[in-house]
Amino acid sequence: MVGWMLAFGGYVGGQEHITNSARSSILFMYIYLPIILSALMIVILYFYRLDKQFPQIVKELEETKNM
């Protein structure tokens, strides 16, 4: 995936200088993309309410264990 994104940005290995589009694709992959994905994970986990379901899950597990 990283290679594809670098190729999409116009990166060519072994060159002395890289293009601005290659530099932008590298910055996006290693700075902006992780920030975006982390923010998305925080939003998703905010709405994931395991704390409310946990007592019911434990109760069901205990009931099946005692059968």
Beta strands, then each sheet from edge to edge (+ up, - down):
end
